[in-house]
């Protein structure tokens, strides 16, 4: 009994030591987004919705490439679990090359997005603000793409504190710079929403630069040959595209469907637009840190699968579920009990607008959002485990199908049936619950156990090399073990 208890504690410690820095990383992103919108709300409540709309749209625009390059986390983790370290760096470089190729595509296509804002029925002033924010963020998107690729390397090998430190430093640059550029301090003019976007780009650049300098550090040059692996590798690039494309397509289509949902809600009227934005600002406080746990699960499951330890992959998944449910349960209570205080934070005394209506609607929506926090945890945990095992194609099919069923029904509810905001919100909650159940069932069916991202031939080849002088045994470790 003592041995079993100790083993569980060790497994929990392994999970937390890997996941907590990634959760802090995602939390720093949450703080940046939250404070940006809070600062902008002081210019007027009408600035909050464009910040969310423009920011979400820029993320959607990048999401295909973010999804593909982000899958390098799983590929690196599986090679690390199989102790084929040279291919960890080489796989990462393929993601960087893809990022560089994607950037000009984003720049060329970004002007077309103004038509999307106009098409969904946003007013001229809102379109002007959100497109300004969107355009500047896309101009700096190269830093986000490279940051995503390099972060995948460090998460994949379990050195998550590197990602955490780089993100926190980026946040410390972003927040004060946003304040200065939004409101204008000293020699800096007040740039409003454009200042918020410029500050965000500077924070992203800082994070990407720190990750790159860390990647080229002597420690990683020695262990992974990061300085020698800057060359194209057709086989690894194909592997990134084959396994990463479903993840990228899924992310793009899912974010597009979610973005459409948000844009439709914002097109109802200014009260609904403000209430939805306030609600999602707090929803991301519950959701985004769990995205960090999702990334950690992908890495751990990937390493177990690379080491051909299926039972270990299953155990770490259910252990992660317990951690995620504990956090989401706490957030449920915060939303239910603290809704009035949370909403008031975004509505400053003396602001113009229908504040009483916004406050009443936002409080109801925030309390209802508490219902689906456990389902969010379910889909992030079991979806992360499936992707870490390589089951990306099925995840894409079910996730995209459900998202676009949701988006299509929302179009009908808003534009044809004119359903009220609460009715649409309840429908959205039902969609999130369905998503969580679907991913849990897929995991339980066990098809992921048969998928091999790394072939047996690659592992056999590495075992031969080990016999010739490499003595390190494949294992699942975190940076605290090194």
Secondary structure, 3 states (H helix, E strand, C coil): CHHHHHHHHHHHHHHHHHHHHHHHHHHHHHHHHHHHHHHHHCCCCHHHHHHHHHHHHHHHHHHHHHHHHHCHHHHHHHHHHCCCCHHHHHHHHHHHHHHHHHHHHHHHHHCCHHHHHHHCCCCHHHHHHHHHHHHHHHHCHHHHHHHHHHHHHHHHCCCHHHHHHHHHHHHHHHHHHHHHHHHCCCCCCCCCHHHHHHHHHHHHHHHHHHHHHHHCCHHHHHHHCCCCCCCCCHHHHHHHHHHHHHHHHHHHHHHHHHHHHHHHHHCCCHHHHHHHHHHHHHHHHHHHHHHHHHHHHHHHHHHHHHCCCHHHHHHHHHHHHHHHHHHHHHHHHHHHHHHHHHHHCCCCCCCCCCHHHHHHHHHHHHHHHHHHHHHHHHHHHHHHHHHHHCCHHHHHHHHHHHHHHHHHHHHHHHHHCCCCHHHHHHHHHHHHHHHHHHHHHHHHHCHHHHCCCCCHHHHHHHHHHHHCCCCCCCCCCCHHHC
